[in-house]
Amino acid sequence: MMRRISKRQIRRYRELTNIAIKYGFGYLVDRFNLHPIRSLTDRVAGTHKVHPELSDPERLRLMLEELGPTYIKFGQILSTRYDLLPKEYIKELEKLQDTVPPFSYTDVCRIVTEEFGMPIDQIFASFSHKPFASASLGQVHSATLQSGEKVIVKVQRPVIKEIIDADLKILYDLAHFANHHIREARAFNPVGFISEFERIIHAELDYTLEAQNADEFRENFSEDATVHIPEVYWDYTRWQVLTMEFIDGIKISDLDTMDAAGMDRKTISRNFARSFLKQIFIHGMFHGDPHPGNVLATDDNVVAFIDFGIIGHLDRTTRDDLVDFFIAISENDSDTVIDVLAHTGAINYDEIDLPQFRFEISNMIHKYYGKSLRYVNTGVMLREMIDMILEHHGNVPSNLVLLSKALMIEEEVCSQLDQDYNLQDLAKPFIRDLVSERMRPTRIISEWMRMIPGFGRLVRRFPHRIDQILMRAEKGTLRLEFEHHGLDHIVSELDTMSNRISSSMIISALLIASALIIQSGMKPFVCGVPVLGIIGFVIAGIFGMWLVFSIMRSGRF
């Protein structure tokens, strides 16, 4: 592709192309010009296609799962990009299974020893040889500390970073190729997307970042008796090893086991929902993947969160915008909804068809306005809003896309726990408190105090900037740039007109000059007529016919 590739990379490229062809995506191999990299044996023998009865989205999911951890994570990130893929692909990629066979206990001991500089049996009093969970990036073992606490230990898969880095080089190659040779791909900035994916997956490989997320969650819920966040044991945590408190709980989707344990499903649903609303509206930091495997129910109907690899953040301004958004929806105020979307940067007034967008927003609000809150799914509503924004070429911030996905998962789980569950009803106190908090004098004064330093800098710099403008004006170096909109068509028409006038003048000059040459009797002659005069008339005739043809072809004559 764009760089010299090693033999190992060539083998990976061949594996990638063969698997793509096997699942019926040979046209992508053609589009990215990957056939030359295939071995002669593969090209002659061909590749047997599998699952022809399945849809394209289903085969794409199976292909990514077979390609391994990098592509599984890549597919999971793609499942949040409604602007890149149709809905049926998004829905299918959300099913990607991040489960792979476990690696050996020997590798576990080697990695732990490398990270801590001592054998595993000197660190832990006991350590299970078999993991109770295994994923593409690592696996989880139960263990006991020397002090007696039961813990879980997440150990990173051997050489997974090298595998991911090698696959990232291929993805960068494909992105650069798409950027240079596939015109329709440029609008989606493929290189930028792979760069963002690289940042996300490298963050997941650093277990100390996940530990920091867990610590922040634990601090946020330290005074909430209905939520439990596992403690991180930092003395036993490194870049490839994460040690946390063991939580003896029941998966929140295991309804039969919870019933047998005498747990109250309604209370668990309410605690789960309230904890999520606190994350969104109070903490500004939410769990980005609250599927049933990452949420447990424990004694006294307490909800416990685990796995803090995917976390979303909402700053104060975004949280205020969310409050305004939900209030505007409840009051059937489409104009305020549009203003909020513009403030978040999701839409640009200059780049959308505002009357049409307002009409569609009003229709969506009417769809939910007046309907019983029990039948309103907030996550689905946000998803519809995002789809509408993207149809109008808007740009939804990635944290809001992640929030909509997390809300859909949360509402689905809570609805299974409690048929009367209603997120918007539970959200009312949080929204009311946030609105009241915004109106408090202390909040207003605090915001003004934060603005004072910036205003002071503006006042101090203002004379200097005015002086710079005047100096440039005196020296004649002051430049004013104007950008016109909607004049390209007029400029193009003027260019065409001026070209035709110029061509007509040249043709006229050739005709007059040729006539003068013939009249003068300038040698040499052909059939008694000067040669230069004949050549001039021929050239003028050719130009004239070309000019008439261009005018006829334009249809404006």
C-alpha positions as CSV (number, residue, x, y, z in Angstrom):
1,M,0.0,0.0,0.0
2,M,1.5,3.3,1.1
3,R,4.6,1.8,2.9
4,R,6.9,-1.2,2.8
5,I,5.2,-4.2,4.4
6,S,6.8,-7.0,6.4
7,K,6.2,-10.7,5.7
8,R,4.1,-10.9,8.8
9,Q,1.9,-8.0,7.6
10,I,1.6,-9.7,4.2
11,R,0.3,-12.8,5.9
12,R,-2.2,-10.7,7.8
13,Y,-3.3,-8.9,4.7
14,R,-3.9,-12.3,3.0
15,E,-5.8,-13.6,5.9
16,L,-7.9,-10.4,5.9
17,T,-8.7,-10.6,2.2
18,N,-9.5,-14.4,2.3
19,I,-11.9,-14.0,5.2
20,A,-13.6,-11.0,3.5
21,I,-14.1,-13.0,0.3
22,K,-15.3,-16.0,2.3
23,Y,-18.1,-13.9,3.9
24,G,-19.1,-12.4,0.6
25,F,-17.3,-9.0,0.7
26,G,-15.0,-9.6,-2.3
27,Y,-16.2,-6.3,-3.7
28,L,-14.4,-4.5,-0.9
29,V,-11.2,-6.4,-1.8
30,D,-11.7,-5.1,-5.3
31,R,-12.4,-1.6,-4.2
32,F,-9.3,-1.4,-2.0
33,N,-7.2,-3.1,-4.7
34,L,-6.1,-5.9,-2.4
35,H,-6.2,-8.8,-5.0
36,P,-2.5,-8.4,-5.9
37,I,-1.5,-9.1,-2.3
38,R,-3.2,-12.5,-2.4
39,S,-1.1,-15.6,-2.9
40,L,-1.2,-17.3,-6.3
41,T,-2.5,-20.4,-4.6
42,D,-5.5,-18.5,-3.1
43,R,-6.2,-16.8,-6.4
44,V,-6.2,-20.1,-8.4
45,A,-8.0,-22.2,-5.8
46,G,-10.5,-19.5,-4.9
47,T,-12.3,-19.1,-1.5
48,H,-15.4,-21.0,-0.4
49,K,-18.1,-18.6,0.6
50,V,-20.0,-19.3,3.8
51,H,-23.5,-18.4,5.0
52,P,-24.9,-17.1,1.7
53,E,-28.4,-17.3,3.3
54,L,-27.5,-14.6,5.9
55,S,-27.9,-10.9,5.3
56,D,-24.9,-8.6,4.7
57,P,-25.0,-7.1,8.2
58,E,-25.0,-10.6,9.8
59,R,-22.1,-11.8,7.6
60,L,-20.2,-8.6,8.5
61,R,-20.6,-9.3,12.2
62,L,-19.3,-12.9,11.7
63,M,-16.4,-11.7,9.6
64,L,-15.3,-9.2,12.3
65,E,-15.5,-11.9,15.0
66,E,-13.3,-14.2,13.0
67,L,-10.8,-11.5,12.3
68,G,-10.1,-11.2,16.0
69,P,-9.9,-8.7,18.9
70,T,-8.9,-5.5,16.9
71,Y,-11.8,-5.9,14.5
72,I,-14.3,-6.9,17.2
73,K,-13.5,-3.6,19.0
74,F,-13.6,-1.8,15.6
75,G,-17.1,-3.2,15.0
76,Q,-18.2,-2.1,18.5
77,I,-17.0,1.4,17.8
78,L,-18.7,1.4,14.4
79,S,-22.0,0.4,16.1
80,T,-22.0,3.8,17.7
81,R,-21.5,5.7,14.4
82,Y,-25.0,6.2,13.0
83,D,-23.5,8.7,10.5
84,L,-21.4,5.9,8.8
85,L,-23.6,2.8,8.7
86,P,-27.3,2.1,8.0
87,K,-29.5,1.2,11.0
88,E,-29.6,-2.6,10.1
89,Y,-25.8,-2.7,10.3
90,I,-25.7,-0.8,13.6
91,K,-28.2,-3.1,15.1
92,E,-26.3,-6.2,14.0
93,L,-22.8,-4.9,15.1
94,E,-24.3,-4.2,18.6
95,K,-24.5,-8.1,18.9
96,L,-20.7,-8.5,18.5
97,Q,-19.5,-11.2,20.9
98,D,-16.3,-10.2,22.7
99,T,-15.7,-13.8,23.9
100,V,-12.6,-15.9,22.9
101,P,-11.0,-19.0,24.3
102,P,-8.9,-18.3,27.5
103,F,-5.1,-18.3,27.4
104,S,-3.0,-20.6,29.5
105,Y,-2.2,-20.2,33.2
106,T,1.5,-20.3,32.4
107,D,1.0,-17.1,30.4
108,V,-0.9,-15.6,33.3
109,C,1.9,-16.3,35.7
110,R,4.5,-14.9,33.3
111,I,2.6,-11.6,32.8
112,V,2.0,-11.1,36.5
113,T,5.6,-11.9,37.3
114,E,6.8,-9.4,34.6
115,E,4.6,-6.7,36.0
116,F,5.4,-7.1,39.7
117,G,8.9,-8.5,39.5
118,M,8.0,-11.5,41.7
119,P,6.3,-14.9,41.4
120,I,2.5,-15.0,41.5
121,D,2.4,-17.1,44.6
122,Q,4.3,-14.5,46.6
123,I,1.8,-11.8,45.6
124,F,-1.5,-13.7,46.2
125,A,-2.4,-16.2,48.8
126,S,-4.4,-18.1,46.2
127,F,-5.1,-17.7,42.5
128,S,-7.6,-19.7,40.4
129,H,-6.0,-21.5,37.5
130,K,-9.1,-21.2,35.4
131,P,-10.6,-17.8,34.5
132,F,-14.3,-17.3,35.1
133,A,-14.5,-14.8,32.2
134,S,-12.5,-14.4,29.0
135,A,-12.6,-11.6,26.4
136,S,-10.6,-10.5,23.5
137,L,-8.2,-8.2,25.4
138,G,-7.9,-10.2,28.7
139,Q,-9.4,-12.6,31.1
140,V,-10.6,-12.5,34.8
141,H,-9.4,-14.8,37.6
142,S,-10.6,-15.0,41.2
143,A,-7.8,-14.7,43.8
144,T,-7.2,-14.0,47.5
145,L,-4.7,-11.4,48.8
146,Q,-2.2,-12.3,51.5
147,S,-4.3,-10.2,53.9
148,G,-7.3,-12.4,53.2
149,E,-9.5,-10.2,50.9
150,K,-11.2,-11.9,48.0
151,V,-10.5,-10.1,44.7
152,I,-10.8,-10.5,41.0
153,V,-7.7,-10.1,38.8
154,K,-7.9,-9.0,35.2
155,V,-4.9,-10.1,33.2
156,Q,-4.2,-8.8,29.7
157,R,-3.9,-11.2,26.8
158,P,-0.3,-12.0,25.8
159,V,1.1,-9.9,22.9
160,I,-2.3,-8.4,22.4
161,K,-0.8,-4.9,22.0
162,E,1.5,-6.1,19.2
163,I,-1.4,-7.8,17.5
164,I,-3.5,-4.6,17.8
165,D,-0.7,-2.4,16.6
166,A,-0.1,-4.6,13.5
167,D,-3.8,-4.5,12.7
168,L,-3.9,-0.7,13.2
169,K,-1.2,-0.3,10.6
170,I,-3.4,-2.2,8.1
171,L,-6.4,-0.1,9.0
172,Y,-4.4,3.1,8.6
173,D,-3.3,1.8,5.1
174,L,-6.9,1.2,4.1
175,A,-8.0,4.6,5.5
176,H,-5.3,6.4,3.5
177,F,-6.2,4.5,0.4
178,A,-9.9,5.4,0.9
179,N,-9.0,9.0,1.5
180,H,-7.0,9.2,-1.8
181,H,-8.9,6.9,-4.1
182,I,-12.6,6.6,-2.9
183,R,-14.2,10.0,-3.3
184,E,-17.3,9.2,-1.2
185,A,-15.2,8.1,1.8
186,R,-13.4,11.4,2.2
187,A,-16.5,13.1,3.7
188,F,-16.2,10.7,6.7
189,N,-12.5,11.4,7.4
190,P,-11.4,7.7,7.5
191,V,-7.9,8.6,8.7
192,G,-9.3,10.7,11.6
193,F,-11.8,7.8,12.5
194,I,-8.9,5.3,12.7
195,S,-6.9,7.7,14.8
196,E,-9.9,8.1,17.3
197,F,-10.2,4.3,17.3
198,E,-6.5,3.9,18.1
199,R,-6.9,6.3,21.0
200,I,-9.9,4.3,22.4
201,I,-8.4,0.9,22.1
202,H,-5.0,1.9,23.5
203,A,-6.9,3.4,26.5
204,E,-8.6,0.1,27.1
205,L,-5.2,-1.7,27.0
206,D,-4.0,0.5,29.9
207,Y,-5.7,-1.1,33.0
208,T,-4.5,1.8,35.2
209,L,-6.9,4.1,33.3
210,E,-9.8,1.7,34.1
211,A,-8.7,1.7,37.7
212,Q,-8.8,5.5,37.8
213,N,-12.3,5.4,36.3
214,A,-13.4,2.9,39.0
215,D,-11.9,5.1,41.8
216,E,-13.8,8.1,40.5
217,F,-17.1,6.2,40.4
218,R,-16.5,4.9,43.9
219,E,-15.9,8.5,45.1
220,N,-19.0,9.7,43.3
221,F,-21.2,7.1,45.0
222,S,-19.5,7.0,48.4
223,E,-22.6,8.3,50.1
224,D,-25.2,6.3,48.2
225,A,-26.1,3.1,50.0
226,T,-28.1,1.8,47.0
227,V,-25.0,1.6,44.7
228,H,-21.7,-0.3,45.2
229,I,-18.5,0.3,43.3
230,P,-15.7,-2.2,43.8
231,E,-12.5,-1.0,45.5
232,V,-9.3,-0.9,43.4
233,Y,-6.2,-2.5,45.0
234,W,-3.5,-0.2,43.6
235,D,-0.7,-2.1,45.2
236,Y,-1.7,-5.1,43.0
237,T,-2.5,-3.1,39.8
238,R,-0.3,-2.5,36.9
239,W,-0.5,-1.6,33.2
240,Q,-1.5,-5.2,32.3
241,V,-2.9,-6.4,35.6
242,L,-6.0,-4.9,37.4
243,T,-7.0,-6.1,40.9
244,M,-10.4,-5.1,42.3
245,E,-12.7,-6.1,45.1
246,F,-14.7,-9.3,44.4
247,I,-18.4,-8.7,44.4
248,D,-20.7,-11.6,45.1
249,G,-23.8,-10.6,43.1
250,I,-26.3,-11.8,40.6
251,K,-26.4,-10.7,37.0
252,I,-29.1,-8.1,36.8
253,S,-30.8,-9.9,33.9
254,D,-31.0,-13.2,35.8
255,L,-34.6,-12.7,37.0
256,D,-35.2,-16.2,38.2
257,T,-32.1,-16.3,40.4
258,M,-33.0,-12.8,41.9
259,D,-36.5,-14.0,42.6
260,A,-35.2,-17.2,44.3
261,A,-32.9,-14.9,46.5
262,G,-35.9,-12.9,47.6
263,M,-34.7,-9.7,45.9
264,D,-37.2,-6.9,45.0
265,R,-37.0,-6.3,41.3
266,K,-38.8,-3.0,41.4
267,T,-36.4,-1.6,43.9
268,I,-33.4,-2.9,41.9
269,S,-34.8,-1.3,38.8
270,R,-35.3,2.0,40.6
271,N,-31.8,1.9,42.1
272,F,-30.2,1.2,38.8
273,A,-32.1,4.0,37.0
274,R,-31.5,6.5,39.7
275,S,-27.8,5.7,39.8
276,F,-27.6,6.2,36.0
277,L,-29.5,9.6,36.3
278,K,-27.0,10.7,38.9
279,Q,-24.1,9.8,36.6
280,I,-25.7,11.9,33.8
281,F,-27.0,15.0,35.6
282,I,-24.9,15.2,38.8
283,H,-21.5,13.5,38.2
284,G,-21.1,14.2,34.5
285,M,-19.5,10.8,34.2
286,F,-21.5,7.8,33.1
287,H,-20.9,4.1,32.5
288,G,-20.7,3.7,28.7
289,D,-21.6,0.0,28.6
290,P,-24.2,-0.9,31.3
291,H,-25.2,-4.2,29.7
292,P,-26.4,-7.0,32.1
293,G,-22.9,-8.5,32.3
294,N,-21.5,-5.3,33.8
295,V,-24.3,-4.7,36.4
296,L,-24.9,-7.0,39.4
297,A,-27.6,-7.1,42.0
298,T,-26.4,-7.8,45.6
299,D,-27.9,-8.1,49.1
300,D,-30.4,-5.5,50.2
301,N,-31.2,-4.7,46.5
302,V,-28.0,-2.9,46.0
303,V,-26.8,-2.3,42.4
304,A,-23.1,-2.9,41.7
305,F,-21.2,-1.7,38.6
306,I,-18.2,-3.5,37.2
307,D,-15.9,-3.1,34.1
308,F,-15.1,0.6,33.7
309,G,-13.3,0.4,30.4
310,I,-15.8,2.5,28.5
311,I,-16.8,5.7,30.2
312,G,-18.6,8.8,28.9
313,H,-18.2,12.4,30.2
314,L,-20.6,15.3,30.1
315,D,-19.4,18.8,31.1
316,R,-21.6,21.2,33.0
317,T,-22.7,23.0,29.8
318,T,-23.7,19.7,28.1
319,R,-25.7,18.7,31.2
320,D,-27.5,22.1,31.2
321,D,-28.2,21.5,27.5
322,L,-29.7,18.1,28.2
323,V,-32.0,19.6,30.9
324,D,-33.2,22.3,28.4
325,F,-33.7,19.7,25.8
326,F,-35.9,17.5,27.9
327,I,-37.9,20.5,29.2
328,A,-38.4,21.7,25.6
329,I,-39.6,18.2,24.6
330,S,-42.1,18.1,27.5
331,E,-43.4,21.6,26.6
332,N,-43.7,20.8,22.9
333,D,-41.3,23.6,22.1
334,S,-39.5,22.8,18.8
335,D,-37.7,26.1,18.6
336,T,-35.9,25.6,21.9
337,V,-35.0,22.1,20.9
338,I,-33.3,23.5,17.8
339,D,-31.6,26.2,19.8
340,V,-30.2,23.5,22.2
341,L,-29.0,21.3,19.3
342,A,-27.2,24.3,17.7
343,H,-25.6,25.2,21.1
344,T,-24.2,21.6,21.4
345,G,-22.7,21.9,17.9
346,A,-25.0,19.2,16.5
347,I,-26.4,21.5,13.8
348,N,-25.3,24.7,12.1
349,Y,-28.0,27.2,11.1
350,D,-26.1,28.0,7.9
351,E,-25.8,24.4,6.7
352,I,-29.3,23.0,7.2
353,D,-32.7,23.5,5.7
354,L,-34.1,25.2,8.8
355,P,-37.8,25.2,7.9
356,Q,-37.7,21.5,6.9
357,F,-35.7,20.6,10.0
358,R,-38.1,22.5,12.2
359,F,-41.0,20.7,10.6
360,E,-39.5,17.2,11.3
361,I,-38.6,18.2,14.8
362,S,-42.1,19.3,15.5
363,N,-43.5,16.0,14.1
364,M,-41.1,14.0,16.3
365,I,-42.1,16.0,19.4
366,H,-45.8,15.5,18.6
367,K,-45.1,11.8,18.4
368,Y,-44.2,11.8,22.1
369,Y,-46.1,14.8,23.4
370,G,-49.1,13.9,25.5
371,K,-48.2,10.2,25.5
372,S,-48.1,8.4,28.8
373,L,-44.5,8.5,30.1
374,R,-44.7,4.7,30.6
375,Y,-44.6,4.3,26.8
376,V,-41.8,6.7,26.1
377,N,-38.3,5.2,25.7
378,T,-35.8,8.0,26.2
379,G,-33.0,6.1,24.5
380,V,-35.1,5.4,21.4
381,M,-36.2,9.1,21.3
382,L,-32.6,10.2,21.4
383,R,-31.7,7.7,18.7
384,E,-34.4,9.1,16.5
385,M,-33.2,12.6,17.1
386,I,-29.6,11.7,16.2
387,D,-30.8,10.0,13.0
388,M,-32.7,13.1,12.1
389,I,-29.7,15.3,12.7
390,L,-27.5,13.1,10.6
391,E,-30.0,13.1,7.8
392,H,-29.6,16.9,7.7
393,H,-25.8,16.6,7.7
394,G,-25.3,17.5,11.3
395,N,-22.5,16.3,13.6
396,V,-23.5,14.7,16.8
397,P,-20.8,14.8,19.6
398,S,-19.5,11.3,20.3
399,N,-20.3,11.5,24.0
400,L,-24.0,12.1,23.2
401,V,-24.0,9.1,20.8
402,L,-22.5,6.9,23.6
403,L,-25.1,8.3,26.0
404,S,-28.0,7.4,23.7
405,K,-26.7,3.8,23.4
406,A,-26.2,3.5,27.1
407,L,-29.7,4.8,27.8
408,M,-31.2,2.3,25.5
409,I,-29.4,-0.6,27.3
410,E,-30.4,0.8,30.7
411,E,-34.0,1.2,29.8
412,E,-34.2,-2.3,28.3
413,V,-32.8,-3.8,31.5
414,C,-35.0,-1.8,33.8
415,S,-38.1,-2.6,31.8
416,Q,-37.4,-6.3,32.2
417,L,-37.1,-5.8,35.9
418,D,-40.2,-3.6,36.3
419,Q,-43.0,-3.4,33.9
420,D,-44.1,-0.1,35.4
421,Y,-40.6,1.4,35.0
422,N,-40.5,4.9,33.7
423,L,-37.2,6.8,33.3
424,Q,-38.7,10.2,32.6
425,D,-40.8,10.0,35.7
426,L,-37.7,9.2,37.8
427,A,-35.7,12.0,36.0
428,K,-38.1,14.8,37.0
429,P,-36.6,15.4,40.5
430,F,-33.1,15.5,39.0
431,I,-34.1,18.0,36.3
432,R,-36.1,20.1,38.8
433,D,-33.1,20.3,41.1
434,L,-30.7,21.2,38.3
435,V,-33.1,24.0,37.1
436,S,-33.3,25.3,40.7
437,E,-29.6,25.1,41.1
438,R,-29.0,27.1,38.0
439,M,-31.2,29.9,39.4
440,R,-29.4,30.1,42.7
441,P,-27.6,33.4,43.3
442,T,-24.5,31.6,44.4
443,R,-24.4,29.7,41.0
444,I,-25.0,32.9,39.0
445,I,-22.3,34.8,41.0
446,S,-19.9,31.8,40.6
447,E,-20.4,31.8,36.8
448,W,-19.8,35.6,36.7
449,M,-16.7,35.2,38.8
450,R,-15.3,32.6,36.3
451,M,-16.0,35.1,33.5
452,I,-14.1,38.0,35.1
453,P,-10.5,36.7,34.4
454,G,-11.4,36.3,30.7
455,F,-13.0,39.7,30.6
456,G,-10.0,41.2,32.2
457,R,-7.6,39.6,29.7
458,L,-9.9,41.0,26.9
459,V,-9.7,44.6,28.4
460,R,-5.9,44.4,28.8
461,R,-5.3,43.2,25.3
462,F,-7.9,45.4,23.6
463,P,-5.6,48.6,23.3
464,H,-2.7,46.5,21.9
465,R,-4.9,44.8,19.3
466,I,-6.4,48.2,18.2
467,D,-2.8,49.5,17.9
468,Q,-1.8,46.5,15.8
469,I,-4.7,47.1,13.4
470,L,-3.9,50.8,13.0
471,M,-0.2,50.1,12.4
472,R,-1.0,47.6,9.7
473,A,-3.4,50.1,8.2
474,E,-0.7,52.8,8.1
475,K,1.8,50.4,6.5
476,G,-0.7,49.2,3.9
477,T,-0.5,45.6,5.2
478,L,-4.0,45.3,6.6
479,R,-5.9,42.6,4.8
480,L,-9.7,42.1,4.8
481,E,-10.9,38.7,3.5
482,F,-14.4,38.3,2.2
483,E,-16.0,34.9,1.5
484,H,-18.9,34.9,-0.9
485,H,-21.7,32.3,-0.9
486,G,-23.9,31.4,-3.8
487,L,-21.9,33.3,-6.4
488,D,-20.0,30.3,-7.8
489,H,-22.7,29.7,-10.5
490,I,-22.6,33.4,-11.6
491,V,-18.8,33.4,-11.8
492,S,-18.9,30.2,-13.8
493,E,-21.4,31.8,-16.2
494,L,-19.3,34.9,-16.6
495,D,-16.3,32.8,-17.3
496,T,-18.1,30.9,-20.0
497,M,-19.5,34.1,-21.5
498,S,-16.1,35.8,-21.6
499,N,-14.5,32.7,-23.1
500,R,-17.1,32.7,-25.9
501,I,-16.6,36.4,-26.6
502,S,-12.9,35.9,-26.7
503,S,-13.3,33.0,-29.1
504,S,-15.6,35.0,-31.3
505,M,-13.1,37.9,-31.5
506,I,-10.3,35.5,-32.4
507,I,-12.4,33.9,-35.1
508,S,-13.3,37.3,-36.5
509,A,-9.7,38.4,-36.5
510,L,-8.7,35.2,-38.4
511,L,-11.4,35.7,-41.0
512,I,-10.4,39.4,-41.6
513,A,-6.7,38.5,-41.7
514,S,-7.3,35.6,-44.1
515,A,-9.4,37.8,-46.4
516,L,-6.7,40.5,-46.4
517,I,-4.0,37.9,-47.3
518,I,-6.0,36.5,-50.2
519,Q,-6.7,40.0,-51.4
520,S,-3.0,40.9,-51.3
521,G,-2.0,37.9,-53.4
522,M,0.8,36.8,-51.0
523,K,2.8,33.7,-52.2
524,P,2.8,30.7,-52.1
525,F,-0.4,29.8,-54.0
526,V,-2.6,26.7,-54.2
527,C,-4.9,26.7,-57.2
528,G,-4.1,30.4,-57.5
529,V,-5.1,31.2,-53.9
530,P,-2.6,32.2,-51.2
531,V,-1.9,29.2,-48.8
532,L,-1.8,31.3,-45.7
533,G,-5.3,32.7,-46.5
534,I,-6.7,29.2,-46.9
535,I,-5.1,28.0,-43.6
536,G,-6.6,31.0,-41.8
537,F,-10.1,30.3,-43.2
538,V,-9.8,26.6,-42.2
539,I,-8.7,27.4,-38.7
540,A,-11.5,30.0,-38.3
541,G,-14.0,27.5,-39.6
542,I,-12.9,24.8,-37.1
543,F,-13.1,27.3,-34.2
544,G,-16.4,28.6,-35.4
545,M,-18.0,25.1,-35.6
546,W,-16.6,24.3,-32.1
547,L,-18.1,27.5,-30.7
548,V,-21.5,26.8,-32.3
549,F,-21.4,23.2,-31.0
550,S,-20.6,24.3,-27.5
551,I,-23.5,26.8,-27.5
552,M,-25.9,24.1,-28.9
553,R,-24.8,21.6,-26.3
554,S,-25.4,24.0,-23.4
555,G,-29.0,24.3,-24.4
556,R,-29.0,28.1,-24.0
557,F,-29.3,29.8,-27.3
